[in-house]
Amino acid sequence: MSFVVPDACTLPTAEQPLRLAEFDALFATAVRGIDLVDATHARLRLSGPAGLAATVRDLTARETDCCSFFTFTITEEPDGVVVLGIEVPAAYADVLDALIRRAGTVSAS
């Protein structure tokens, strides 16, 4: 499964497959639900081991460093579910769509 990295991404090319693998691992193990709010906003419901929120915060902070068009919000619910909000400007709606499709495909595997 391929993922086209947007031109705005400043992550070195050699590191891109590693970052994608980190997201795939998160998607495969933690995604419990996907809510596409609109073309520029989605929410992933995640659950997993203790420390999941910290892992998500670390990954999304590093992703924002190289892809500044992403806005991530992480909310911990009382039942332990972590809600990952993802927003992008309209110009990057296709990137959000591809990321959400990947999350759905990887989590279903």
C-alpha positions as a printed Julia matrix, in Angstrom:
109×3 Matrix{Float64}:
   0.0    0.0    0.0
   1.56   3.28  -1.08
   1.24   6.72   0.44
   2.19   9.84  -1.48
   4.09  12.25   0.74
   3.06  15.87   0.1
   5.64  18.32  -1.21
   5.2   20.42   1.95
   6.73  17.63   4.06
  10.24  18.46   5.23
  11.05  15.02   6.67
  14.14  13.65   4.92
  13.2   11.12   2.24
  15.15   8.34   3.95
  13.12   8.81   7.16
   9.68   8.86   5.52
   9.17   5.06   5.38
  10.1    4.84   9.06
   7.53   7.48  10.03
   4.89   5.79   7.91
   5.69   2.51   9.69
   5.15   4.24  13.05
   1.71   5.41  11.94
   0.92   1.95  10.55
   1.85   0.36  13.88
  -0.42   2.8   15.71
  -3.26   2.2   13.25
  -2.88  -1.6   13.37
  -2.88  -1.84  17.15
  -4.95   1.06  18.47
  -7.64   2.29  16.03
 -11.1    1.4   17.3
 -13.11   3.9   15.27
 -12.77   6.54  12.56
 -15.04   9.56  12.25
 -14.65  11.78   9.19
 -16.13  15.06  10.44
 -15.65  16.76   7.08
 -13.08  16.89   4.28
 -10.57  18.69   6.51
 -11.26  17.15   9.91
 -11.26  13.59  11.22
 -11.19  11.85  14.58
  -9.65   8.5   15.42
 -10.73   6.63  18.54
  -7.75   4.73  19.92
  -7.28   2.29  22.75
  -4.27   0.37  23.9
  -1.73  -0.03  26.65
  -0.92   2.5   29.35
   1.08   5.32  27.85
  -0.83   5.34  24.56
  -1.66   9.05  24.83
   2.01   9.88  25.38
   2.98   7.76  22.37
   0.39   9.54  20.22
   1.54  12.96  21.47
   5.16  12.13  20.63
   4.35  10.83  17.15
   2.05  13.71  16.24
   4.48  16.32  17.58
   7.22  14.91  15.37
   4.82  14.8   12.42
   3.85  18.44  12.93
   7.54  19.37  12.9
   7.85  18.19   9.31
   4.27  18.62   8.07
   3.18  21.87   9.68
  -0.16  21.84   7.87
  -1.43  19.17  10.29
  -3.18  20.19  13.51
  -3.46  17.31  15.95
  -5.43  17.29  19.19
  -5.25  14.46  21.69
  -8.01  13.97  24.25
  -8.1   11.26  26.89
 -11.59  10.09  27.83
 -12.42   8.72  31.3
 -12.75   5.17  29.9
  -9.13   5.25  28.67
  -9.97   5.91  25.02
  -7.67   8.39  23.31
  -9.31  10.58  20.69
  -6.92  11.85  18.04
  -8.32  14.84  16.17
  -6.67  15.63  12.85
  -7.3   18.85  10.94
  -5.75  20.2    7.76
  -6.29  23.26   5.56
  -8.55  22.65   2.55
  -5.5   22.48   0.25
  -4.42  19.3    2.09
  -7.79  17.54   2.27
  -6.43  14.84  -0.06
  -3.61  14.12   2.4
  -6.09  13.73   5.26
  -8.25  11.49   3.08
  -5.27   9.27   2.25
  -4.21   9.09   5.91
  -7.72   8.15   7.06
  -8.1    5.54   4.31
  -4.75   4.09   5.35
  -5.82   4.02   9.0
  -8.98   2.15   8.04
  -7.17  -0.33   5.84
  -4.31  -1.03   8.25
  -6.57  -1.33  11.29
  -8.8   -3.81   9.45
  -5.88  -6.07   8.56
